[in-house]
Amino acid sequence: MMNWETLLSAKRWGYEDKYIASQVDARSEFQRDYDRIIFSSPFRRLQNKTQVFPLPGSIFVHNRLTHSLEVASVGKSLGRIYYNKLKEEDPGLDSRLPLISEIGNIVSAACLAHDLGNPAFGHSGEAAISHYFIEGDGARYQKSVTGEQWADLINFEGNANALRILTHPYAGKGHGSFALTYSTIAAIAKYPCASVAGGNKKNIYTKKYGFFQSEQAGFEKIAAELQMSQVQSLPLIYKRHPLVYLVEAADDICYNIIDLEDAHRLKILSYQEIEDLLLPLCNDPKMKGRLDDIDDDDAKVGYLRARSINTLIHQCSSLFYNEQQTILNGDFNKSLIDLIDEPFRSIMKNIESLSVQKIYNYPSVVQIEVAGYKVMGGILEEFIPAYLKKSSKYHEKLIALIPKQFLTKSDDDYAKIQSVLDFVSGMTDLYAVELFRKIKGISFPSLS
């Protein structure tokens, strides 16, 4: 069984020898995590990465950055509510567990970082990278890497890439990279297992995977420090850090509700469709009358969104509190949103069904996904052979376009491929399209 005494740690990645176990310092360490993420370049680049809809012209829709900020806000509330309930039950809690009051800050920081590893063009960017190795030119490299490493490449996973961004010592960036606390890093690992173990939907912690082979030893170090429950060593599988459930719930709450708001702004869904879905979720018999006093449909949708999120926060936080023993045992095998009370659970299923039908298959959404395959695949088919072979002046010119922080001194093909993937997965939508057009000769670079 896991316990909060070891699960909550202010030890910093890359600076373990400088860690001082001071209660005064430790209480502010997780807020420092949040600040380090929000001021970082990978986080700022999220403003030009697609969430669902193509980045806006005259109509604002959410991007990865605004989504992450909203998820962090919801996550902080979830963590704070849980702490308040614990404190009400046990007034002496803080003296026994000096870091327990920081749960809201840990969850908030992890929420802020949860999408850092997602490439351009939404989730299709992940699929596009995988497709390059499965059916594209990248298939030729299977014999150059181990079976475990190949599993990383053919199932490129944004969750694992986020962990890499947070812990990998990129050239010139310092050994600790972001130097986040162990607990914040562990709280983003939704699927704490190796890629060869991922894809087993029987267990929530193996539905996908959470670390590349290159980061496995690092994750083992974090898990050992926090005393996370290990399921097996070959392939490596852990049960989730309990705070992952709150990070996941915050993400589930936001994207389900916010995608509806964006769809209304883009006139994909009518106001009446939104009201029919969200009004019951608000759980307020007087809500209809309040809506009648508002003239603007966008304002009405905003009000419905706020009240719906409030309902879901209290549902998920209550479930987390009530099931905390099962969660600490590592035996809670569903996401929180899947087990909230009725009728709210059925409403969320209806939202999910409608979103698949009318939002995620909307023509512009599908178009950008298709474009993502072409752009990401086209960039990879130029840069990966160039970096592996370095056999021509053309290859040298391409390598010169890769920022030095991503280059490796290793002669290992897996490390070199990962270096290119670090570069490509960090690109914004616009930068990826522009680079693709220029290196393919579709457009000519300007002199400015």
HELIX and SHEET records of a PDB file:
HELIX    1   1 TRP A    4  LEU A    7  1                                   4    
HELIX    2   2 GLU A   16  LYS A   18  5                                   3    
HELIX    3   3 GLN A   23  ILE A   38  1                                  16    
HELIX    4   4 SER A   41  ARG A   44  1                                   4    
HELIX    5   5 ARG A   45  ASN A   48  5                                   4    
HELIX    6   6 ARG A   64  GLU A   89  1                                  26    
HELIX    7   7 LEU A   93  ARG A   96  1                                   4    
HELIX    8   8 ILE A  100  GLU A  102  5                                   3    
HELIX    9   9 ILE A  103  ALA A  113  1                                  11    
HELIX   10  10 HIS A  123  ILE A  134  1                                  12    
HELIX   11  11 ASP A  137  SER A  144  5                                   8    
HELIX   12  12 GLY A  147  ILE A  154  1                                   8    
HELIX   13  13 GLY A  158  THR A  167  1                                  10    
HELIX   14  14 TYR A  182  ALA A  186  1                                   5    
HELIX   15  15 ILE A  204  THR A  206  5                                   3    
HELIX   16  16 GLN A  213  GLU A  215  5                                   3    
HELIX   17  17 GLN A  216  LEU A  226  1                                  11    
HELIX   18  18 LEU A  243  ARG A  265  1                                  23    
HELIX   19  19 TYR A  271  CYS A  282  1                                  12    
HELIX   20  20 MET A  287  ASP A  292  1                                   6    
HELIX   21  21 ASP A  297  ASN A  322  1                                  26    
HELIX   22  22 GLN A  324  ASN A  329  1                                   6    
HELIX   23  23 LEU A  336  LEU A  339  5                                   4    
HELIX   24  24 PHE A  344  LEU A  354  1                                  11    
HELIX   25  25 SER A  355  ILE A  359  3                                   5    
HELIX   26  26 PRO A  363  LYS A  389  1                                  27    
HELIX   27  27 LYS A  393  ALA A  400  1                                   8    
HELIX   28  28 LYS A  404  PHE A  406  5                                   3    
HELIX   29  29 ASP A  413  SER A  425  1                                  13    
HELIX   30  30 ASP A  429  ILE A  439  1                                  11    
SHEET    1   A 2 GLN A 230  SER A 233  0                                        
SHEET    2   A 2 LEU A 236  TYR A 238 -1                                        
END                                                                             
